[in-house]
Amino acid sequence: MPVEGARVHSGGAREERSPTPSSLQAASAVASRLAGIDWGRIGAELDGFGAATTGVLLTPQECARIASGYAEEKGFRSRVVMSRHGFGRGEYKYYGYPLPGLIAELRSALYPPLAAIANRWEAALGRAGDYPQDHAAYLERCHAAGQGRPTPLLLRYGAGDYNCLHQDLYGALAFPLQVAFLLSAPGEHFTGGEFVLTEQRPRMQSRAEVVSLRQGEGVIFAVNQRPVQGGRGVYRVSMRHGVSRLRSGERFTLGIIFHDAA
C-alpha cells in the first residue's frame, strides 16, 4: 500500500484464462449481492464522510478461501514486508494477472457505480469527469499510460501489527475510490485492528473516522482527495487511510484498487 505513490513493485504481463464453473458461480452470486446495494446511501455517505460500508457481501467460506491463499506463492506478483519500508508492521501481497475469478468479478462489478460517483466528484471540483463506465476501458487507459501491473492485494496482520496512514497512488492515473473487504471475524479471529481514515481540511485540524467492519463487509473510501461543500463553495480535502494496532490474533484484508500500477 504505497505512501505518496512510492510503493511500486515488479509485476508480470496480463494473461487471459477461461473461467471455471466454480468461478462463474461465484461471479453470479456476487452480481446478485451487488444488485441489492443502495448506491444512493453509499453516495451520500461518501459525500459526507469520505467512506461508506457495503454491508456483508462475502460469505465466511469465501473469506476463508481468499485468506488461505496468502500461504501460496502462485497467483501473486510480489510480497511486501511493511517494516522494511517504514509502512508499519505486517505484510501484503499483490495479485498477478489473471486475477482469481471472485476478485476479478468484484473489481469489474463494483467499478461502474463508483465511476458515476467519481465523475460527479470531478465535476464538483471543476475538473472534467471522464471515467468510462466499463472497467476494462479504464484499464486500457491505464495500460496506455504505462500502468499495466495489477493492484488488488491481500494483507495479513498479526498481534502488534498496524498500517501507517497512506494513499494508494501508483502512477499518474489514480481512480479516486477503492474498496477494502475484511476477511476475518472481529472478536473471534482478532481484536483491535480498526480501519482508520483521516481528512486533512484546509486551515483546520485533521478529522479522524474509524470504520467498524464485519467479516465479509467492504468499506468504500476516497483514495486521495474528495470534494466538500463549504460556506463559500466546494473545496477539496486530502484523505489517508490505515489500520490501528492489532491487540491479538490475525487479520486478513482484501484490497480492491481500480487503477493499475506503473
Phi, psi and omega in degrees: 000106191287144171263122181052037175073017187271345186269096180235131185227167183294149180222197181217170181287150179286137176241161174252147180217138179290136181292143176273162178303321180293322180290325177295320178296318178296319179298317179297319180295318180295317179300321179295318180292320180294331180296338180270001181285138175273094184288338173296315177297315180303312181298319180294320180290322176296320177297320186277326188231349182083005180206152177206144179264151185268347196080172183287121180247337181248138179285160176304325180293318178295319178300314181297320181295317179295313182297321181295337179293345181298330182287349182266152175269325182295137176098351179248149180260340179194159178233138181236126173263114191301320185296335181289341184242004183074022182273349185136217174225144187122190179205167178206161178232136173272133174290151171260166172279142000282141178292151172305147189306314182295320181289320177298320180294317177301316183296314183285326183281328179283336187297312187304310178295330178286329177296323178297318177294318180299318179294323177295318177298316180300317179297320179296330180271006177078023180244159180284113177273105185230034176291126180293157181282345181255130183294324179301322179293323177292320178296324176300322178295317178299313184294324177296333178270008179087013178252092187240005183259132184295148185244349174304143188213160180239123184250144178230127177238142172245182181304131181088353181277157180200167178236120181297155177299135185200177173231141181266081179245125187240009183165190183294328179263129179215117176292136191283357180228149174214173185226139174235130179252128176279121183263346182253159183265117178300139179082340178252309180267335182200163170232156186078211173058049178277147174283130186234136173239143171235146182237117180265109184261142181301129176058026178221161175288153181292149179248138179251147177227125177254127184248117176271130183240152171262161177302130180087359180265146179251154171241126175263133184209162181287134180285315189227286182235155175217156179277144176227133179280120177247182181294336181247023180117192183273135173230165183254144176237149179265136182246145171225157180220159180192191180226131179287170186295133173287132177277324181199162173083205183220137185233128176246141179225139173257123178255127178250107178249135191266341173266152176268169188258151175286000000 
